[in-house]
Amino acid sequence: MLRKPFLTLCCALLLSACTPVDNYNAQAYQQLQTLEASYQRFLTDAAAAPLDQKIIAQDDAILRQEFDDALMLAATLNDTLRIENLNVLEGGYFRLHARLMHQNAPLSPLQAKLYGQQVQQACQLAIDGECLRAGAACHSGS
């Protein structure tokens, strides 16, 4: 008697723990590469003395648009994993941008180096994740 409901419950729990991953998307992959390059350019400009607010504002506008475009594609694909990954990257950018605006001074060389490493690692993880999807034309770590 209890066997069928128990099996049904076990199957439901097993399936709920599995997040289906959609196929590789070349546009999403390209967007991640572009985001990483723009993010690194922002860091380079944020470390330049004196801090040029006009250049920072241009970098900010570009990055925000790139994040919006990438999130729009992920939403169109109904891919919650891509959306979550992009939200993590975007949240890190927003915090860094707010910090830069608050300190109203360029990043120190050490700050720029550490933030650059963090950005590179975070973006590479997202890119590697895209490369692990079915049908990927790229390879993880490339």
N, C-alpha and C positions, 0 to 999 in steps of 0.2 A: 504494500500500500504506500509506504513512505518512499519507496524507491523512485518512482516516476517524478514526484515533485522535487526530490532531492537532486536527481539528475538534471532536471530542468533548471533548478536554481544554480547548480554548478556550471552548467553551460552558459547561463545568463551572466554569471559573475566572470567567467572566463572571457566571454565576448566583450563585456563592458571594460575589461582591462586592456583590450587590444584596440588601439587606435588605427583605423585603416589609413594607410599612407598612399596618396595618389601618385601617379606617375611623374617622372621627371618633366620639367617644363623649361625649355631653353630660354624663354623670356625671363622667368623667375631667376634662373642662374645668372643671366646677364645683368639683371637688376642688382643682385647681390654683389657682383664684381664692381659695378658702377658705384654702388653705395659705399663700398670699402674705399675706393679711390677718392671719392668726394669727402669722406670722413677724414681720410689721411691728409687731404689738401686743407681741410678746415683746421686740423691740428697744426700743420705747418704754418698757416696764416695766424693761428692763435698764439704761436710761440714767437712770432716776429715782433721786434721792438722798433718803434713804438706800436702799440696795438692799433690797427687801422679798423675803426668801427665800420667803415663803408665796405671794406673787403669781407669782414666778418658777417655783416648783414647779407651780402651777396652769397657767401658760402651757406649761411643759414637758410636762405630762401631756396637755394638749389637742393640742399639736403632734405628740407621739409617736403619739397615737391617730389623728390625721389622716393622718400618714405611713403608719401601718399599714393604715388603710382604703384609701388610694390604692394602696399596693403590693398589697393583696389584690385589688382590682379589676383592676389590671394583670396580675397572675398569673392571675386567672380568665379574662381575655381572651387569655392566653398572648401578651402583647405585650412582648417583650424591650426594645424601644426605650423604651417608657413606664417599664419597671422601671429601666433604666439612668438615665434622666433623673431619676426620683424618688430613686434612690440617690445621685446627685450632690447634689441639693438637701438630702437628709437628712444626708449626710456633712458638708456645710457647716454645717448647723444643729448637729450633734453637736459639731463642733470649736469653734464659737462658744460653745455652752453650757458645754463643758468649760473654755474659757478664762475665761468669766465666773465659774464656780464656783471656779477656781483663784485668780483675782485677788481674789475676795470683795469686790468694790467695783463700783459702777455703771460703765457705759461712759462715757467722756468724750463731750462733744457731738460732737467730731470723729469718734471711733470710731463712734458711733451713726449719724452721717451717712453715713460711708463704708460701713459694713455695710448700712445701709438701701438705699444705691444698688446694692450688689452683689446683695442679695436681690431688689430690684425687677427688675434686669436678668436675673438667672438665672431667676426665675419667669416673666418676660415671654417669655423665649426658649422656655421649656417651653409656655407658653400659645400662643405663635405657632406652635410646632410642631404643637400639637393642631389649630389652625385651618387648617393646611396640609393636613390629612388629607382624604381623599375624603369628600364629604357633609357637610363642616363647615358649621354654621349661623353661625359667626363668621368674622371676617376677620383675617388676620395684622396685628398692630399695633393691634388694637382693644381 
